[in-house]
Amino acid sequence: MAKLPRFSLAHNETTKKWELKKEGSSEVMKRFATKAAALKGGVLEKAVGGRGSVRIRKRDGKIQEERTYPRSADPRGSKG
């Protein structure tokens, strides 16, 4: 199975926005006014092009959850 690209959604204190970045890169792919706006109805999935793993962080930087798109590609979901 091909390795999925990894992304991170985190709050930037300087810009006061939630930013989606590809892990290992400082380039911001997309900015959101609120975390709720980023998590609403498939917005994150579209932002990563429908393929990838997104680590959603709390304001303090700790990982809150991780979402994989498409869901069928999540290795934790394929219990045999």
Sequence and secondary structure as in RCSB ss.txt:
>XXXX:A:sequence
MAKLPRFSLAHNETTKKWELKKEGSSEVMKRFATKAAALKGGVLEKAVGGRGSVRIRKRDGKIQEERTYPRSADP
RGSKG
>XXXX:A:secstr
     EEEEEEETTTTEEEEEETT   EEEEESSHHHHHSTTHHHHHTTT EEEEEE TTS EEEEEEESGGG G
GG   
